[in-house]
């Protein structure tokens, strides 16, 4: 017969697994419903650029830029707002990374 503490651990582990499953599934469902809008992205690029310029130094690490943009969206629109901006932030950060790699590769 299992001890009471062993039963509690099993119960807690099952609840944690269920919770983790629900948490992992939620952002995917929200992100799948988002349609990328190029016009909106062109407007957001200037806002993202100003946020990066205000909080990050020149040539900042991509992770720092992503963190700044996600925090800005989280502050403005909460979790749902940040999730809705996810594809735009990802595209902007990819462009930022490309810009960094091109500037590092070019001499002078």
KOLTORRO-316770 format. One record per residue: x, y, z of N, C-alpha, C, CB in turn; residue in one letter. Coordinates in steps of 0.02 Angstrom, whole numbers, padded with zeros to 5 digits, always signed. Glycine has a CB too. Example, Ala and Ser with C-alpha at 12.3 -4.5 7.8 and 13.67 -1.06 7.14 Angstrom:
<nodes>
+00660-00284+00390+00615-00225+00390+00660-00165+00390+00565-00224+00452a/+00642-00112+00354+00684-00053+00357+00645+00002+00394+00704-00030+00286s/
</nodes>
This chain:
<nodes>
+00042-00059+00000+00000+00000+00000+00045+00062+00000-00048+00000+00061x/+00027+00111-00042+00066+00172-00049+00053+00218+00011+00050+00208-00115x/+00104+00253+00030+00097+00300+00086+00057+00361+00064+00166+00321+00112x/+00033+00398+00113-00007+00457+00098+00034+00509+00060-00033+00488+00163x/+00098+00518+00079+00139+00567+00044+00151+00545-00028+00207+00576+00080x/+00157+00480-00040+00165+00455-00108+00103+00469-00150+00181+00380-00107x/+00044+00461-00120-00018+00475-00156-00024+00550-00171-00079+00452-00114x/-00002+00591-00124-00004+00663-00136+00042+00683-00193+00016+00702-00072x/+00102+00654-00194+00149+00669-00248+00120+00649-00315+00216+00634-00236x/+00089+00590-00317+00059+00567-00380+00003+00614-00402+00032+00496-00372x/-00038+00634-00354-00093+00679-00370-00068+00747-00395-00137+00689-00308x/-00018+00773-00361+00011+00838-00381+00042+00832-00450+00063+00861-00329x/+00078+00779-00463+00110+00769-00528+00058+00766-00584+00152+00706-00529x/+00002+00732-00572-00051+00728-00622-00081+00797-00636-00106+00679-00600x/-00093+00834-00582-00120+00902-00592-00072+00947-00629-00138+00934-00524x/-00007+00942-00614+00042+00983-00648+00046+00965-00722+00111+00974-00616x/+00042+00901-00738+00044+00880-00807-00017+00907-00845+00046+00804-00812x/-00075+00905-00813-00135+00931-00845-00129+01007-00854-00198+00914-00804x/-00104+01041-00804-00096+01114-00808-00047+01132-00864-00072+01143-00742x/+00009+01098-00867+00058+01112-00919+00030+01100-00988+00121+01070-00908x/-00010+01048-00995-00040+01032-01060-00086+01090-01082-00080+00966-01056x/-00126+01115-01035-00172+01170-01052-00134+01234-01068-00221+01182-00995x/-00082+01248-01031-00043+01309-01042-00008+01307-01110+00009+01319-00986x/+00020+01250-01128+00055+01244-01191+00006+01249-01250+00093+01179-01194x/-00055+01225-01241-00103+01224-01296-00133+01293-01308-00158+01174-01282x/-00139+01335-01257-00173+01399-01263-00140+01447-01313-00177+01432-01197x/-00075+01461-01309-00046+01508-01357-00049+01484-01429+00025+01522-01338x/-00045+01420-01440-00048+01394-01508-00116+01407-01538-00032+01318-01509x/-00169+01397-01498-00236+01408-01523-00247+01482-01540-00288+01384-01471x/-00222+01526-01498-00230+01598-01510-00188+01619-01570-00210+01638-01447x/-00127+01595-01574-00082+01615-01628-00107+01589-01695-00012+01590-01615x/-00140+01531-01696-00165+01503-01759-00220+01546-01789-00190+01432-01749x/-00256+01583-01747-00312+01623-01771-00290+01691-01798-00362+01633-01715x/-00227+01709-01789-00202+01775-01810-00183+01773-01883-00142+01796-01766x/-00208+01822-01921-00190+01829-01991-00140+01886-01996-00253+01841-02036x/-00084+01873-02029-00032+01924-02035-00054+01978-02083+00035+01892-02059x/-00048+02041-02062-00069+02098-02101-00008+02141-02116-00124+02139-02063x/+00013+02143-02179+00073+02181-02198+00066+02256-02184+00088+02170-02272x/+00007+02283-02195-00003+02355-02183+00006+02371-02108-00075+02377-02206x/-00023+02329-02066-00014+02338-01994+00059+02330-01974-00058+02288-01954x/+00093+02282-02005+00164+02271-01989+00205+02333-02007+00191+02210-02027x/+00190+02364-02065+00228+02424-02084+00218+02481-02033+00208+02447-02154x/+00159+02484-02004+00146+02534-01952+00182+02516-01887+00071+02542-01940x/+00181+02452-01870+00212+02430-01808+00288+02434-01809+00191+02359-01793x/+00318+02429-01868+00391+02432-01873+00418+02496-01842+00413+02426-01945x/+00387+02552-01855+00411+02615-01828+00404+02615-01751+00373+02675-01858x/+00349+02588-01726+00340+02585-01653+00391+02539-01622+00268+02562-01636x/+00404+02482-01654+00454+02435-01628+00523+02467-01629+00453+02370-01669x/+00539+02501-01684+00605+02532-01691+00616+02585-01636+00612+02563-01760x/+00564+02625-01622+00571+02676-01571+00579+02644-01501+00512+02724-01572x/+00543+02590-01489+00549+02556-01424+00619+02527-01416+00496+02500-01418x/+00646+02498-01469+00713+02470-01466+00765+02526-01457+00729+02429-01529x/+00756+02581-01493+00803+02636-01488+00803+02667-01418+00785+02690-01540x/+00745+02669-01386+00740+02699-01319+00769+02654-01265+00668+02715-01303x/+00765+02589-01273+00783+02544-01218+00845+02502-01230+00727+02500-01202x/+00866+02495-01291+00923+02451-01306+00979+02492-01335+00903+02395-01356x/+01040+02470-01323+01098+02503-01352+01107+02481-01425+01162+02488-01310x/+01147+02517-01463+01159+02498-01533+01189+02429-01537+01205+02550-01566x/+01163+02389-01583+01188+02321-01591+01169+02275-01534+01262+02321-01599x/+01112+02288-01502+01091+02248-01444+01078+02176-01465+01028+02278-01412x/+01084+02132-01417+01071+02061-01428+00998+02051-01449+01087+02021-01364x/+00987+02003-01494+00920+01990-01520+00872+01970-01463+00922+01934-01573x/+00897+01932-01415+00854+01912-01359+00831+01973-01319+00891+01863-01313x/+00875+02022-01311+00857+02082-01274+00803+02121-01312+00919+02127-01261x/+00811+02125-01378+00762+02161-01419+00694+02127-01414+00785+02165-01492x/+00694+02060-01419+00631+02023-01414+00599+02033-01346+00644+01948-01426x/+00639+02032-01294+00613+02042-01226+00581+02111-01219+00669+02033-01175x/+00614+02162-01245+00587+02230-01241+00521+02236-01278+00638+02280-01270x/+00516+02208-01337+00455+02214-01377+00397+02175-01346+00467+02190-01448x/+00412+02115-01322+00359+02075-01290+00335+02110-01226+00384+02004-01273x/+00381+02137-01187+00361+02173-01126+00319+02234-01143+00422+02194-01086x/+00337+02270-01196+00298+02329-01216+00227+02308-01235+00332+02365-01275x/+00220+02255-01273+00154+02232-01293+00115+02205-01233+00159+02179-01347x/+00149+02172-01188+00116+02147-01128+00091+02205-01086+00164+02102-01087x/+00131+02257-01079+00110+02316-01041+00051+02352-01074+00169+02365-01033x/+00051+02355-01140-00002+02389-01176-00068+02350-01179+00020+02405-01246x/-00062+02285-01194-00124+02247-01206-00131+02184-01166-00128+02230-01276x/-00088+02173-01117-00092+02112-01077-00068+02051-01116-00163+02101-01054x/-00084+01993-01090-00061+01930-01120-00089+01922-01190-00081+01871-01075x/-00154+01936-01198-00186+01927-01264-00156+01975-01315-00261+01938-01259x/-00142+02036-01294-00111+02084-01340-00042+02062-01362-00106+02151-01306x/-00003+02035-01315+00063+02010-01332+00059+01950-01379+00102+01991-01268x/+00011+01906-01368+00003+01849-01411-00019+01869-01482-00048+01800-01382x/-00061+01921-01487-00082+01944-01552-00025+01977-01590-00140+01993-01544x/+00021+02007-01554+00078+02040-01587+00136+01992-01601+00102+02097-01544x/+00130+01930-01579+00185+01882-01585+00212+01876-01657+00162+01814-01561x/+00171+01867-01708+00200+01860-01776+00235+01923-01799+00146+01841-01826x/+00211+01981-01779+00242+02044-01799+00309+02054-01763+00194+02102-01784x/+00311+02036-01700+00373+02042-01662+00425+01993-01690+00361+02028-01587x/+00404+01932-01705+00450+01882-01732+00479+01906-01798+00415+01814-01741x/+00437+01934-01841+00462+01959-01906+00509+02018-01896+00402+01980-01951x/+00492+02064-01850+00535+02121-01839+00603+02099-01811+00502+02170-01791x/+00603+02053-01764+00665+02029-01734+00708+01993-01786+00651+01983-01674x/+00676+01955-01831+00714+01922-01885+00746+01974-01930+00667+01876-01926x/+00710+02027-01947+00738+02081-01988+00795+02116-01950+00684+02131-02007x/+00787+02126-01885+00838+02157-01844+00901+02113-01844+00813+02168-01772x/+00892+02048-01836+00948+02001-01836+00985+02003-01903+00924+01930-01820x/+00947+02004-01958+00977+02008-02024+01017+02073-02032+00923+02003-02079x/+00989+02127-02008+01023+02192-02011+01088+02190-01972+00977+02248-01984x/+01087+02158-01913+01148+02152-01873+01201+02110-01909+01131+02121-01805x/+01180+02056-01939+01228+02012-01973+01257+02046-02035+01195+01946-01992x/+01216+02085-02070+01242+02121-02129+01289+02177-02109+01185+02150-02170x/+01274+02212-02054+01317+02266-02032+01383+02239-02004+01282+02310-01980x/+01382+02179-01974+01442+02149-01948+01485+02122-02005+01425+02093-01898x/+01454+02100-02059+01491+02071-02116+01522+02125-02160+01445+02027-02158x/+01491+02184-02163+01518+02236-02206+01575+02273-02171+01462+02286-02227x/+01628+02287-02208+01685+02322-02178+01669+02396-02167+01747+02315-02222x/+01701+02423-02116+01700+02495-02104+01647+02517-02061+01696+02530-02165x/
</nodes>
